[in-house]
Amino acid sequence: CDSPGIVCPKLGVPKPLQVLFGSYRIAQVREPYHVVRFIAEHCHPPLVDLLKLKTFRDKDAEPDEPWSPLNLCEAYARKRGFFRRGGRVDPTRAASRLLRDALSGFSGLALCFAPPGVNAAAVAAAAAVMAPVAAQWVRGGGDSGEEDDDEGEDGGSGSGVDA
């Protein structure tokens, strides 16, 4: 069915997936932290390591306390410089930026999901193998430039067949 510009959400798909796949607008998400939680739970390597976030804890907080979506967004806001008046961090703006980055694939947030029935250990092993390759692409050192250099070295027509 051809429907220009109209995308209806599929029933049975969680709202965080609809947001991350672009069928539900990020601007319409009232509370973005549940989507940030979804990203953090399904991200390999962990989101904290991927974004190189530093912990900022209160003096009363326990040092081994796990990251919450709000803490992730506050740390991301500090890193990106998202502050409100009075010097307070703006976690809502950071969450919105994080969702936009995940949707577009910026900051190394290229989301992918294993097919149903694949166990978490297999996904973690594959992610560990692919981490160096992904890090190279995030830094902008992909091998697309190497292919262009190889084609120009022979000085011929590039077909590799002598006539």
ABEGO torsion letter per residue (X at the ends): XBBBGBBBBBBGBBAAAAAAAGABBAAABABAAAAAAAAAAABOBBAAAAAGBBBBBBAABBAABBBBAAAAAAAAAAAAGBBBBGGBBBAAAAAAAAAAAAAAGBGGBBBBBBBBGBBAAAAAAAAAAAAAAAAAAAAGABAAAAAAAAAAAAGBAGAGBBX
